[in-house]
């Protein structure tokens, strides 16, 4: 029995020594310091991965917000050429002038475009664009909620009118914050590099 166990242990050790086993943990000595070249390669790979992820997420949310802005432009077109035919605008037929609704929709498009510019524009003023978009979203939310609360029955199906642009800007602000935090962590990693020359 003991010899069988030893044979199995030797067989397991031989199989785990080969690189064919993809499910075993690496057996690298983590206590040994890595030299400058390895550190530079590692940090550079983190920077590339972070830049790629940042581009991906910023582009994804910019596309989503662009789709919402395109929907709002369609809504403006419908209200301008076929007033009150869209149900979510028809609710306000007696309270708001058609031109005011068109103006509110244009402001929502502007808020979306500012958030998109804030996501894609690479400078230190990036967050300022998104904050301006949030402020426009707050103004629109107050405007739409004022008229929604004056209705005889509150319509939950149009809750996106007050909170659509504000939510879009808020999500963009949050995404931008997370990506900036990630970028800052990678920058800190470069500052933690130490001088070591492998022999």
Secondary structure as GFF3:
##gff-version 3
##sequence-region A 1 199
A	DSSP	alpha_helix	2	17	.	.	.	ID=ss1
A	DSSP	alpha_helix	36	81	.	.	.	ID=ss2
A	DSSP	alpha_helix	87	90	.	.	.	ID=ss3
A	DSSP	alpha_helix	98	120	.	.	.	ID=ss4
A	DSSP	alpha_helix	126	149	.	.	.	ID=ss5
A	DSSP	three_ten_helix	156	158	.	.	.	ID=ss6
A	DSSP	alpha_helix	159	191	.	.	.	ID=ss7
###
